[in-house]
Amino acid sequence: MNVEAKPLVVISGTSSGIGLAMAREMLERGHSVLGLVKNAGTDPLRHPDYRREQVDLSDPDEVQERIREIAATLEQPPRALVNNAGIGRMANLEQLSLADIKLVMNVNFLSHVIVTRVLLPLFKRQGRGDIVFTGSESALRGGRQGSIYCASKFAIRGFAQSLREECGKSGVRVSIINPGAVRTPFFDELHFGPGEAEDNAIAPEEVAAALAMVIEARPSAVLHEINLSPLVEVWRRK
Ligand SMILES: NC(=O)c1ccc[n+]([C@@H]2O[C@H](COP(=O)([O-])OP(=O)(O)OC[C@H]3O[C@@H](n4cnc5c(N)ncnc54)[C@H](OP(=O)(O)O)[C@@H]3O)[C@@H](O)[C@H]2O)c1
């Protein structure tokens, strides 16, 4: 079966968490999905309308080359691009190495700029489509031990806002979804996470539902930003 016969949604970071939930939601809604994953061996999703490509978003040069190669294999232009993959390195600034700082900025910001830059002409040529970013509440306000993570998310939000202005006349919509605490493996390596009670975090499926709203909005309306978080956000130290 040709997995690209259905409208194609390209999503980065489909191996877990929010990206995985987004991929499932889009598949359920009749799209085909191309997942961009760091390790081709670790993607749990199996579906006839899903395929994946390996791209390490920590290396900007590799990203540009890989996305060009992948773009050349597409049998149809994407209906949507969801720049979702991301990592957290949370510590006081002087505890972060230069390698940590580059990694966070490359994965959370620069790689998304490059992926978008390579694919944007495909959207402009068809005169439609959605480019969506997974931002964060950390794109809205800074916080202790979040200097570089917040900087990466503020950067992607500024990029999204500017791109929206650039692309509107071409029929291309740009949106950013800013979640608060979401219960995902994002916190596995961090020294804190959402509180243990179910209500202390939202579910990745709720962020995926926000993506569906963005993509299914009337074509001449654009949802600029969606901010969503648990009603009462509770964090715990591990
Ligand atoms: N969880 C939250 O509370 C929360 C809140 C606000 C915003 N966010 C944002 O939501 C997005 C998704 O995070 P999540 O919560 O779903 O966490 P997650 O489950 O850890 O997912 C992160 C995804 O990014 C991928 N990724 C990491 N480094 C990569 C690299 N170098 N190259 C390619 N892919 C890479 C991961 O792939 P591997 O599994 O292969 O490493 C994984 O698929 C991130 O942008 C995060 O900043 C999360």
The ligand as an SDF file (V2000), in Angstrom:
LIG
                    3D

 48 52  0  0  0  0  0  0  0  0999 V2000
    6.7150   16.6490   28.7070 N   0  0  0  0  0  0  0  0  0  0  0  0
    6.4840   17.9240   28.9920 C   0  0  0  0  0  0  0  0  0  0  0  0
    6.0800   18.2770   30.1200 O   0  0  0  0  0  0  0  0  0  0  0  0
    6.6350   18.9800   27.9330 C   0  0  0  0  0  0  0  0  0  0  0  0
    6.0870   20.2390   28.1900 C   0  0  0  0  0  0  0  0  0  0  0  0
    6.2260   21.2290   27.2320 C   0  0  0  0  0  0  0  0  0  0  0  0
    6.8650   20.9670   26.0490 C   0  0  0  0  0  0  0  0  0  0  0  0
    7.3940   19.7280   25.8180 N   0  0  0  0  0  0  0  0  0  0  0  0
    8.0580   19.5200   24.5390 C   0  0  0  0  0  0  0  0  0  0  0  0
    7.3990   18.4750   23.8740 O   0  0  0  0  0  0  0  0  0  0  0  0
    8.2780   17.9160   22.8970 C   0  0  0  0  0  0  0  0  0  0  0  0
    8.2010   16.4060   22.9870 C   0  0  0  0  0  0  0  0  0  0  0  0
    8.6680   16.0180   24.2610 O   0  0  0  0  0  0  0  0  0  0  0  0
    7.9910   14.8360   25.0930 P   0  0  0  0  0  0  0  0  0  0  0  0
    7.4870   15.3970   26.3470 O   0  0  0  0  0  0  0  0  0  0  0  0
    7.0950   14.0630   24.2200 O   0  0  0  0  0  0  0  0  0  0  0  0
    9.3160   14.0130   25.4940 O   0  0  0  0  0  0  0  0  0  0  0  0
    9.9030   12.6230   24.9390 P   0  0  0  0  0  0  0  0  0  0  0  0
    8.9080   11.5560   25.1550 O   0  0  0  0  0  0  0  0  0  0  0  0
   11.2370   12.5300   25.5680 O   0  0  0  0  0  0  0  0  0  0  0  0
   10.0170   12.8750   23.3840 O   0  0  0  0  0  0  0  0  0  0  0  0
   11.0650   13.6140   22.8150 C   0  0  0  0  0  0  0  0  0  0  0  0
   11.2680   13.1350   21.3970 C   0  0  0  0  0  0  0  0  0  0  0  0
   12.3310   13.8990   20.8160 O   0  0  0  0  0  0  0  0  0  0  0  0
   13.2350   12.9720   20.1990 C   0  0  0  0  0  0  0  0  0  0  0  0
   14.6040   13.4510   20.1540 N   0  0  0  0  0  0  0  0  0  0  0  0
   15.3940   13.8040   21.2010 C   0  0  0  0  0  0  0  0  0  0  0  0
   16.6270   14.0880   20.7670 N   0  0  0  0  0  0  0  0  0  0  0  0
   16.6210   13.8980   19.4160 C   0  0  0  0  0  0  0  0  0  0  0  0
   17.6020   13.9950   18.4030 C   0  0  0  0  0  0  0  0  0  0  0  0
   18.8730   14.3400   18.6630 N   0  0  0  0  0  0  0  0  0  0  0  0
   17.2480   13.7080   17.1280 N   0  0  0  0  0  0  0  0  0  0  0  0
   15.9880   13.3250   16.8430 C   0  0  0  0  0  0  0  0  0  0  0  0
   15.0120   13.1990   17.7520 N   0  0  0  0  0  0  0  0  0  0  0  0
   15.3340   13.4850   19.0280 C   0  0  0  0  0  0  0  0  0  0  0  0
   13.1650   11.7490   21.0860 C   0  0  0  0  0  0  0  0  0  0  0  0
   13.7120   10.6260   20.3920 O   0  0  0  0  0  0  0  0  0  0  0  0
   14.4480    9.4430   21.2290 P   0  0  0  0  0  0  0  0  0  0  0  0
   13.3580    8.8160   22.0510 O   0  0  0  0  0  0  0  0  0  0  0  0
   14.9800    8.5570   20.1630 O   0  0  0  0  0  0  0  0  0  0  0  0
   15.5100   10.1210   22.0460 O   0  0  0  0  0  0  0  0  0  0  0  0
   11.6680   11.6570   21.3270 C   0  0  0  0  0  0  0  0  0  0  0  0
   11.0050   11.0630   20.2570 O   0  0  0  0  0  0  0  0  0  0  0  0
    9.6620   18.4990   23.1920 C   0  0  0  0  0  0  0  0  0  0  0  0
    9.9230   19.5360   22.2610 O   0  0  0  0  0  0  0  0  0  0  0  0
    9.5050   19.0880   24.5910 C   0  0  0  0  0  0  0  0  0  0  0  0
   10.3760   20.1580   24.7960 O   0  0  0  0  0  0  0  0  0  0  0  0
    7.2880   18.7240   26.7330 C   0  0  0  0  0  0  0  0  0  0  0  0
  1  2  1  0
  2  3  2  0
  2  4  1  0
  4  5  1  0
  4 48  2  0
  5  6  2  0
  6  7  1  0
  7  8  2  0
  8  9  1  0
  8 48  1  0
  9 10  1  0
  9 46  1  0
 10 11  1  0
 11 12  1  0
 11 44  1  0
 12 13  1  0
 13 14  1  0
 14 15  2  0
 14 16  1  0
 14 17  1  0
 17 18  1  0
 18 19  2  0
 18 20  1  0
 18 21  1  0
 21 22  1  0
 22 23  1  0
 23 24  1  0
 23 42  1  0
 24 25  1  0
 25 26  1  0
 25 36  1  0
 26 27  1  0
 26 35  1  0
 27 28  2  0
 28 29  1  0
 29 30  1  0
 29 35  2  0
 30 31  1  0
 30 32  2  0
 32 33  1  0
 33 34  2  0
 34 35  1  0
 36 37  1  0
 36 42  1  0
 37 38  1  0
 38 39  2  0
 38 40  1  0
 38 41  1  0
 42 43  1  0
 44 45  1  0
 44 46  1  0
 46 47  1  0
M  CHG  2   8   1  16  -1
M  END
$$$$
